[in-house]
Amino acid sequence: MVLKMRRKHIMSVVAHVVHFAMYNDLMSGHSKWNNIKNKKGAEDAKRSKVFTQLSKNIRTAVRTTGIGDPDSNPSLRFAMEKAREANMSNEHVKRAIDRGLGKSTSGHQLEEVTYEAYALGGVGFLIVTRTDNHQRTGAEIRNMIEKAGGSLGGPGSVMFMFTRAGAEYKVSIPLEIEDLEKWEQIQELFDALEEHEDVEAVYMNAVKHT
């Protein structure tokens, strides 16, 4: 009887050890998969940001000259070479050229719309877009701004903080941000807006305190 109980106890201990080992292996595999997934996600985000900037360089090169032929537009040719070095697809390059010429993927002409917004701490934002659907673009921009704790303003509500300089804007009323956490949040919004496909340029009057 005693021997039988000891044998049963030993088998129970062995079963627990095996179960624990299997659980550790499972958790180890799960952790490894999470690490791989997180690493891939970070790499995809980085590549997306690079592609967004390259696409904007192509669009700018086309828009400023009105020429979509790289043989006749050195700036476009240079921008396309950089895009190819980053393995951007021909489809993405063509789409960027078309947008620079004012054409959308739907074939409609693009309209330039500038949005004015306030971010955290009263920081003024100008968001210059080119879109074939200003209602969709406006809703997406509004959503991004509001999620970051800001709000869209009406015409002229922010524009007075900037001065037009050719095709760009220069800050005329800067706002110094001393709080590091607030600055990082504002910068995150700035970066997110820049990555939006319809956004051509983003300006803000925030200046980091030094």
Protein Blocks (a to p, Z undefined) as FASTA:
>chain_A
ZZmmmmmmmmmmmmmmmmmmmmmmmmmmmmmmmmmmmmmmmmmmmmmmmmmmmmmmmmmm
mmmnopabfklmmklmmmmmmmmmnopafklmmmmmmmmnopafkopacdddddddddeh
hiacddddddfblklmmmmmmmmmmmnopacddehklmmmpccehjbccdfbdcddfblk
lmmmmmmmmmmmmmpmklmbdcdfbdcdZZ
